[in-house]
Amino acid sequence: MAALERLPRFDPFHYADSRGVWQLTAKHKSGSVEAAVGGLRRRNLMASFGVLGVLAITMGLILVASQRARRLAKLQMDFVAGISHELRRPWR
């Protein structure tokens, strides 16, 4: 039943009196076309800002992860350099 409420409502045909032309009128549930377009625009803007927010958060997480990986790589290099120095040094 909710899906039927979302569909546009069509009024019955009206016969124009002097020109002999049929006329069909359709009304959107929100009233005018401008109101319907405004609602769609707001919904699209909210979705766009949501996607933009997710992208910004993802970019921040990528930057944090790359900094952590860089720090870990430096620690590993320092560890390997220290161990190799200890192994090459003669015993006293």
C-alpha positions as CSV (number, residue, x, y, z in Angstrom):
1,M,0.0,0.0,0.0
2,A,2.9,2.4,0.7
3,A,4.2,1.9,-2.8
4,L,0.9,3.0,-4.2
5,E,1.0,6.3,-2.2
6,R,4.4,7.2,-3.8
7,L,3.0,7.0,-7.3
8,P,1.8,10.2,-9.0
9,R,-2.0,10.6,-8.9
10,F,-3.8,11.2,-12.1
11,D,-7.1,13.1,-12.2
12,P,-9.8,12.1,-14.7
13,F,-9.7,13.4,-18.2
14,H,-11.3,16.8,-18.7
15,Y,-12.7,17.8,-22.1
16,A,-11.9,21.4,-23.1
17,D,-15.0,23.1,-24.2
18,S,-14.3,25.2,-27.3
19,R,-11.1,23.7,-28.9
20,G,-12.0,20.0,-28.8
21,V,-8.8,19.1,-27.1
22,W,-8.4,16.6,-24.3
23,Q,-6.4,17.6,-21.3
24,L,-4.8,15.3,-18.7
25,T,-3.7,16.7,-15.3
26,A,-1.2,14.9,-13.0
27,K,-0.5,16.0,-9.5
28,H,2.5,15.0,-7.4
29,K,1.9,14.2,-3.7
30,S,4.1,17.1,-2.7
31,G,2.0,19.5,-4.7
32,S,4.0,21.3,-7.4
33,V,6.9,20.2,-9.7
34,E,9.1,22.7,-8.0
35,A,8.5,21.1,-4.6
36,A,9.2,17.6,-6.0
37,V,12.4,18.8,-7.6
38,G,13.4,20.6,-4.4
39,G,12.9,17.4,-2.4
40,L,14.9,15.4,-4.9
41,R,17.7,18.0,-4.9
42,R,17.8,18.0,-1.0
43,R,18.0,14.2,-1.0
44,N,20.7,14.1,-3.6
45,L,22.7,16.8,-1.7
46,M,22.5,14.8,1.5
47,A,23.6,11.6,-0.3
48,S,26.5,13.5,-1.9
49,F,27.6,15.0,1.4
50,G,27.4,11.6,3.0
51,V,29.6,10.0,0.3
52,L,32.0,13.0,0.6
53,G,32.2,12.5,4.4
54,V,32.9,8.8,4.0
55,L,35.7,9.6,1.4
56,A,37.2,12.2,3.8
57,I,37.2,9.7,6.7
58,T,38.7,7.0,4.5
59,M,41.4,9.4,3.3
60,G,42.3,10.2,7.0
61,L,42.5,6.5,7.9
62,I,44.8,5.9,4.9
63,L,47.1,8.7,6.0
64,V,47.2,7.4,9.6
65,A,47.9,3.8,8.4
66,S,50.7,5.0,6.0
67,Q,52.3,6.9,8.9
68,R,52.2,3.9,11.1
69,A,53.6,1.6,8.4
70,R,56.4,4.1,7.8
71,R,57.2,4.2,11.5
72,L,57.2,0.4,11.7
73,A,59.5,0.1,8.7
74,K,61.9,2.5,10.3
75,L,61.9,0.5,13.5
76,Q,62.5,-2.7,11.6
77,M,65.5,-1.1,9.7
78,D,67.0,0.1,13.0
79,F,66.6,-3.3,14.6
80,V,68.2,-5.1,11.6
81,A,71.0,-2.5,11.6
82,G,71.6,-3.0,15.3
83,I,71.6,-6.8,15.1
84,S,73.9,-6.9,12.1
85,H,76.3,-4.5,13.9
86,E,76.4,-6.7,16.9
87,L,77.0,-9.8,14.8
88,R,79.9,-8.2,12.9
89,R,81.7,-6.8,16.0
90,P,84.4,-9.0,17.3
91,W,84.0,-10.5,20.8
92,R,86.0,-9.0,23.6
